[in-house]
């Protein structure tokens, strides 16, 4: 969405993720395991960690989940921190430095598997609807034949070493409309500005 604000671009493909075996992922809101908080609505007045302000799963979708529970991230939380990344958010929640945080589910599970945060140190209290994966985009003025060749290269990729390097099982085509909801929500929540 931010790229489209700055330049004439459109998405071509997104990866099929090895963890989910499809093109989607989810954002989750986590709390320390020992927290008394069970529902997102209970986060009113509590300290919350977002990742990067421009992150879909670390900022936008947690803001959506908060709003759906009647909590406006701009006015209803305690101290709000933007950690700059999912790892830092997970560590802030696991360490009890904040009451809750928003993070991409796949990254949370990887951090637990790698021991970056101790397994069982955080608890998921809310999960978003599926989010379309990160798109590979091209300039809209790219010639059609070159765009087609690039798309075909991704869609036909089968080399397991290359796919492993890219963290993908394969690729699927996506359209600009697949990201309309993200743009609508980002605008509504004041999270899509040229400065971000």
C-alpha positions as semicolon CSV with decimal commas, in nm:
position;residue;x (nm);y (nm);z (nm)
1;X;0,000;0,000;0,000
2;X;0,282;0,237;0,084
3;X;0,458;0,158;-0,243
4;X;0,139;0,242;-0,431
5;X;0,131;0,576;-0,251
6;X;0,477;0,659;-0,385
7;X;0,488;0,500;-0,730
8;X;0,283;0,334;-1,002
9;X;0,324;-0,031;-0,903
10;X;0,104;-0,337;-0,882
11;X;0,144;-0,685;-0,733
12;X;0,227;-0,994;-0,936
13;X;0,274;-1,291;-0,705
14;X;0,304;-1,392;-0,342
15;X;0,470;-1,692;-0,183
16;X;0,308;-2,012;-0,068
17;X;0,440;-2,033;0,285
18;X;0,600;-2,360;0,403
19;X;0,437;-2,329;0,748
20;X;0,081;-2,260;0,635
21;X;0,094;-2,425;0,288
22;X;-0,102;-2,136;0,142
23;X;-0,053;-1,768;0,066
24;X;-0,199;-1,631;0,388
25;X;-0,085;-1,569;0,742
26;X;-0,241;-1,418;1,055
27;X;-0,168;-1,149;1,307
28;X;-0,209;-1,234;1,674
29;X;-0,232;-1,038;1,996
30;X;-0,022;-1,193;2,271
31;X;0,006;-1,142;2,646
32;X;0,249;-1,286;2,901
33;X;0,142;-1,638;2,996
34;X;0,072;-1,539;3,357
35;X;-0,136;-1,234;3,257
36;X;-0,493;-1,218;3,389
37;X;-0,603;-1,074;3,052
38;X;-0,821;-1,317;2,856
39;X;-1,003;-1,085;2,613
40;X;-0,882;-0,800;2,393
41;X;-1,139;-0,567;2,553
42;X;-0,946;-0,605;2,880
43;X;-0,647;-0,425;2,727
44;X;-0,809;-0,083;2,773
45;X;-0,562;0,130;2,972
46;X;-0,285;-0,131;2,946
47;X;0,058;-0,093;2,783
48;X;0,079;-0,233;2,429
49;X;0,367;-0,301;2,188
50;X;0,326;-0,275;1,814
51;X;0,606;-0,364;1,575
52;X;0,687;-0,115;1,301
53;X;0,418;0,147;1,252
54;X;0,403;0,040;0,887
55;X;0,371;-0,335;0,956
56;X;0,052;-0,509;0,844
57;X;0,065;-0,786;1,104
58;X;0,255;-0,593;1,372
59;X;0,052;-0,273;1,366
60;X;-0,249;-0,261;1,131
61;X;-0,420;-0,589;1,218
62;X;-0,360;-0,556;1,594
63;X;-0,523;-0,211;1,564
64;X;-0,818;-0,368;1,380
65;X;-0,857;-0,639;1,648
66;X;-0,840;-0,375;1,922
67;X;-1,103;-0,163;1,746
68;X;-1,332;-0,464;1,702
69;X;-1,311;-0,514;2,081
70;X;-1,400;-0,150;2,142
71;X;-1,044;-0,030;2,213
72;X;-0,902;0,253;2,000
73;X;-0,524;0,218;1,978
74;X;-0,491;0,597;1,960
75;X;-0,678;0,685;2,278
76;X;-0,771;0,382;2,489
77;X;-0,441;0,209;2,565
78;X;-0,185;0,290;2,832
79;X;0,168;0,347;2,706
80;X;0,204;0,253;2,338
81;X;0,543;0,137;2,211
82;X;0,654;0,078;1,852
83;X;0,936;-0,173;1,888
84;X;1,040;-0,168;1,524
85;X;1,007;-0,544;1,477
86;X;0,831;-0,866;1,565
87;X;1,126;-1,008;1,760
88;X;1,139;-0,705;1,988
89;X;0,762;-0,712;2,040
90;X;0,768;-1,081;2,137
91;X;1,055;-1,023;2,378
92;X;0,883;-0,720;2,533
93;X;0,568;-0,923;2,598
94;X;0,751;-1,237;2,714
95;X;0,962;-1,026;2,949
96;X;0,659;-0,849;3,095
97;X;0,774;-0,503;2,984
98;X;0,433;-0,450;2,820
99;X;0,094;-0,601;2,887
100;X;0,034;-0,715;2,529
101;X;0,159;-0,688;2,174
102;X;0,080;-0,759;1,812
103;X;0,288;-0,996;1,602
104;X;0,271;-1,218;1,293
105;X;0,180;-1,573;1,393
106;X;0,445;-1,743;1,177
107;X;0,716;-1,527;1,329
108;X;0,594;-1,597;1,682
109;X;0,615;-1,973;1,627
110;X;0,963;-1,941;1,472
111;X;1,086;-1,733;1,767
112;X;0,963;-2,001;2,008
113;X;1,120;-2,281;1,802
114;X;1,454;-2,098;1,786
115;X;1,450;-2,020;2,158
116;X;1,446;-1,643;2,108
117;X;1,155;-1,645;2,350
118;X;1,081;-1,934;2,581
119;X;0,800;-2,160;2,466
120;X;0,492;-2,103;2,681
121;X;0,606;-1,757;2,794
122;X;0,330;-1,585;2,596
123;X;-0,032;-1,666;2,522
124;X;-0,240;-1,573;2,217
125;X;-0,566;-1,402;2,310
126;X;-0,684;-1,305;1,961
127;X;-0,613;-1,409;1,604
128;X;-0,693;-1,208;1,291
129;X;-0,869;-1,324;0,980
130;X;-0,627;-1,459;0,715
131;X;-0,406;-1,190;0,557
132;X;-0,289;-1,218;0,197
133;X;0,087;-1,276;0,177
134;X;0,359;-1,025;0,098
135;X;0,345;-0,938;-0,274
136;X;0,624;-0,905;-0,525
137;X;0,541;-0,590;-0,720
138;X;0,649;-0,434;-1,050
139;X;0,632;-0,089;-1,203
140;X;0,305;-0,048;-1,390
141;X;0,491;0,089;-1,694
142;X;0,687;-0,235;-1,734
143;X;0,623;-0,387;-2,079
144;X;0,360;-0,663;-2,072
145;X;0,597;-0,924;-2,214
146;X;0,858;-0,859;-1,945
147;X;0,594;-0,860;-1,670
148;X;0,462;-1,189;-1,805
149;X;0,811;-1,340;-1,813
150;X;0,876;-1,237;-1,452
151;X;0,540;-1,376;-1,341
152;X;0,599;-1,701;-1,525
153;X;0,945;-1,734;-1,368
154;X;0,794;-1,718;-1,019
155;X;0,497;-1,942;-1,096
156;X;0,713;-2,210;-1,258
157;X;0,987;-2,209;-0,993
158;X;1,050;-2,564;-0,870
159;X;1,416;-2,570;-0,762
160;X;1,397;-2,676;-0,393
161;X;1,720;-2,495;-0,301
162;X;1,600;-2,170;-0,453
163;X;1,255;-2,201;-0,295
164;X;1,417;-2,275;0,041
165;X;1,637;-1,966;0,005
166;X;1,323;-1,760;-0,063
167;X;1,130;-1,923;0,223
168;X;0,857;-2,044;-0,011
169;X;0,694;-2,365;-0,131
170;X;0,601;-2,191;-0,453
171;X;0,421;-1,880;-0,576
172;X;0,066;-1,784;-0,671
173;X;-0,062;-1,489;-0,871
174;X;-0,223;-1,200;-0,678
175;X;-0,412;-0,892;-0,791
176;X;-0,422;-0,538;-0,655
177;X;-0,778;-0,601;-0,533
178;X;-0,648;-0,871;-0,299
179;X;-0,507;-0,590;-0,084
180;X;-0,801;-0,345;-0,096
181;X;-0,918;-0,435;0,257
182;X;-0,570;-0,367;0,395
183;X;-0,566;-0,025;0,229
184;X;-0,918;0,064;0,347
185;X;-0,840;-0,030;0,706
186;X;-0,501;0,143;0,705
187;X;-0,663;0,466;0,590
188;X;-0,945;0,437;0,842
189;X;-0,698;0,382;1,126
190;X;-0,457;0,657;1,014
191;X;-0,182;0,407;0,944
192;X;-0,116;0,486;0,578
193;X;0,078;0,806;0,528
194;X;0,356;0,902;0,292
195;X;0,597;0,960;0,582
196;X;0,580;0,598;0,701
